[in-house]
Amino acid sequence: MAGITTPVEGYTGVVVGVSFVDGHGETDNPAALAYFARQGYTIEDTAPAFPDGDPTEKWTGDQLKAFAAAKEITVTDGKKADVLKAITDALAERTATAEAEQKRIADEKAAAAAGATPAQ
């Protein structure tokens, strides 16, 4: 993601699909970045708030909190190990829920194909 600053100080609005507030916006759209470069906007590469992949013990507390925020996982301001456990538990629960939903859908399709009414 790149941070963009408009040439017009304090501009708030949308330019080529990128929202700006008080002169600042963000995008990773290559076409928009090329446009901004041609038009004199300031472009700064911003490092991702957390590494790719699932969190590990090697991640910093700030990286874990940024990951949790991005994935809409509620965590407390506890120890790093507690934050990591809350994230991994939430991810495991989401995976189990998704798998159960996929099984339910597959069962309904199979029942419909067999001409039966699926169990509730």
PLY file of the C-alpha trace (Angstrom):
ply
format ascii 1.0
element vertex 120
property float x
property float y
property float z
element edge 119
property int vertex1
property int vertex2
end_header
0.00 0.00 0.00
1.29 3.44 -0.83
0.47 6.67 0.93
-0.38 9.57 -1.36
-0.36 13.28 -0.56
-2.21 15.65 -2.87
-0.49 18.67 -4.39
-3.38 20.76 -3.04
-2.88 20.99 0.71
-5.86 19.77 2.75
-7.85 18.39 -0.21
-10.73 16.10 0.75
-12.46 14.11 -1.98
-11.98 11.29 -4.46
-9.48 11.21 -7.33
-9.34 8.23 -9.73
-11.20 6.10 -7.18
-8.94 6.94 -4.24
-10.43 8.75 -1.26
-8.45 11.61 0.22
-9.00 13.20 3.61
-7.09 16.36 4.50
-4.73 15.77 1.57
-3.87 12.14 2.34
-5.00 8.84 0.81
-3.80 5.27 0.23
-3.92 2.82 -2.66
-2.12 -0.12 -4.18
-3.74 0.35 -7.61
-0.88 0.59 -10.16
-2.89 2.71 -12.62
-3.87 5.19 -9.90
-0.27 5.37 -8.67
0.95 6.07 -12.22
-1.63 8.86 -12.56
-0.62 10.40 -9.24
3.07 10.27 -10.19
2.35 12.07 -13.49
0.26 14.72 -11.74
2.80 15.64 -9.06
1.31 13.88 -6.04
3.76 12.71 -3.37
3.86 8.92 -3.18
5.39 7.08 -0.24
5.64 3.32 0.02
4.26 2.21 3.33
5.40 -1.09 4.73
2.64 -3.51 5.58
1.59 -3.36 9.21
2.19 -7.11 9.52
3.96 -9.88 7.55
2.20 -12.17 5.08
0.75 -15.40 6.38
-0.68 -16.41 9.72
0.71 -14.88 12.92
3.56 -16.58 14.78
5.51 -16.02 17.98
8.08 -14.12 15.89
5.63 -11.29 15.19
5.76 -8.18 17.36
2.85 -7.17 19.56
2.07 -4.27 17.21
2.05 -6.61 14.20
-0.33 -8.97 16.00
-2.67 -6.12 16.91
-2.61 -4.78 13.34
-3.44 -8.26 12.01
-6.29 -8.60 14.50
-7.69 -5.21 13.51
-7.45 -6.03 9.79
-9.25 -9.36 10.34
-11.81 -7.79 12.71
-10.69 -9.94 15.64
-11.17 -8.45 19.09
-8.09 -8.74 21.30
-7.16 -7.28 24.66
-4.06 -5.28 25.45
-2.63 -8.25 27.29
0.62 -10.12 26.86
1.79 -10.90 23.36
1.16 -14.62 23.93
-2.45 -13.88 24.95
-3.01 -11.74 21.86
-1.56 -14.49 19.62
-3.79 -17.12 21.30
-6.89 -14.95 20.83
-6.06 -14.55 17.14
-5.35 -18.24 16.52
-8.51 -19.24 18.43
-10.62 -16.82 16.37
-9.10 -18.05 13.11
-9.72 -21.68 14.09
-13.34 -20.89 14.98
-13.86 -19.13 11.65
-12.39 -22.10 9.79
-14.63 -24.55 11.66
-17.69 -22.39 10.96
-16.85 -22.14 7.26
-16.28 -25.88 7.00
-19.60 -26.62 8.74
-21.40 -24.27 6.36
-19.76 -25.92 3.34
-20.84 -29.35 4.63
-24.41 -28.12 5.19
-24.57 -26.78 1.63
-23.13 -30.01 0.21
-25.66 -32.07 2.21
-28.54 -29.91 0.94
-27.37 -30.32 -2.66
-27.03 -34.08 -2.23
-30.48 -34.32 -0.66
-31.99 -32.22 -3.44
-30.33 -34.39 -6.06
-31.73 -37.50 -4.36
-35.19 -35.91 -4.15
-35.23 -35.84 -0.36
-35.81 -32.98 2.04
-32.63 -32.06 3.96
-32.65 -32.48 7.74
-32.85 -29.31 9.79
0 1
1 2
2 3
3 4
4 5
5 6
6 7
7 8
8 9
9 10
10 11
11 12
12 13
13 14
14 15
15 16
16 17
17 18
18 19
19 20
20 21
21 22
22 23
23 24
24 25
25 26
26 27
27 28
28 29
29 30
30 31
31 32
32 33
33 34
34 35
35 36
36 37
37 38
38 39
39 40
40 41
41 42
42 43
43 44
44 45
45 46
46 47
47 48
48 49
49 50
50 51
51 52
52 53
53 54
54 55
55 56
56 57
57 58
58 59
59 60
60 61
61 62
62 63
63 64
64 65
65 66
66 67
67 68
68 69
69 70
70 71
71 72
72 73
73 74
74 75
75 76
76 77
77 78
78 79
79 80
80 81
81 82
82 83
83 84
84 85
85 86
86 87
87 88
88 89
89 90
90 91
91 92
92 93
93 94
94 95
95 96
96 97
97 98
98 99
99 100
100 101
101 102
102 103
103 104
104 105
105 106
106 107
107 108
108 109
109 110
110 111
111 112
112 113
113 114
114 115
115 116
116 117
117 118
118 119
